[in-house]
Amino acid sequence: MEKPVEERSTAGPFTPVVRAAMGLLGAGSFGTGVCAVFATDNGTGTGVLLAFGGVLLVLALFGNRVESFELGGANLKLRAAAAERLALAEESERWGDTTTAEQLRAEAQALLEAAGPIAERYWSLRHSMRPGRERTLAMEQLVSRARRLPEERPFEPTEVVRWLREGTDGERVIALAMMQASRELRNFEAVVAAIEDSHSAFEQYHAVLLAKLMVDDLNTAQLRRLAETLRSQQGHRFQRDTDRWELSEDILRRVEQRVGTL
């Protein structure tokens, strides 16, 4: 009964069992989509079946040689992770472990939601709108939506950290928003790295905002590391009239209260 769980926790290549399950799911989804083309008028649903079935089939055929897909500028790494969870859910169910199967399907649904409208909308906003207050407000609405994701579905902390370290710009911002909403998803080293090597001022602001929320949970060494990082960025990317500067100053005052003069 434990075999599917062990496979799920393995970080290496897809196993043959998982790839076989992906192939069966992909063929079924793709075939259903093809039939739906002639039998229904639901173009959106048909398109989803065809696209998702195609992703599953490619993963089944090529395994981990496929590291990244691009479709309309949006990265599909999260969809690949969702496909793997759906395959593992099928395997778990065949073993009679319906509880694990339900959990895996819930995680897959959450991954698809995170990978889809929010990440793609973020990419679209950044590339279709001019920088300014209107674009920032629109992106803040997406961040607010992403903060609700941990309340709706379970997420693996390691997966969210991976989005922040390796994901597209949209995935990185989603990860920061989810960490802002959930202590269980936070990772100090990943947050510091996001402050030091952010992809945009918007992303860096949310990384600093997350750091502010984490101050009370950090030990002395982490507080000193955070203060050092913020001071470095103040002399590099922060300007005195920016929200990031004000946030960083607030954090530095709180750190000094905790550990003394820096």
Secondary structure, DSSP 8 states (H G I E B T S, - for coil): --HHHHHHH--SS--HHHHHHHHHHHHHHHHHHHHHHHH---HHHHHHHHHHHHHHHHHHHHGGG----EETTEE-HHHHHHHHHHHHHHHHHHTT-HHHHHHHHHHHHHHHHIIIIIHHHHHHHHHHS-SSHHHHHHHHHHHHHHHTHHHHS---HHHHHHHHHHS-HHHHHHHHHHHHH-GGG--HHHHHHHHHT-SSHHHHHHHHHHHHHHGGG--HHHHHHHHHHHHHHHTTT--TTSHHHHHHHHHHHHHHHHH---
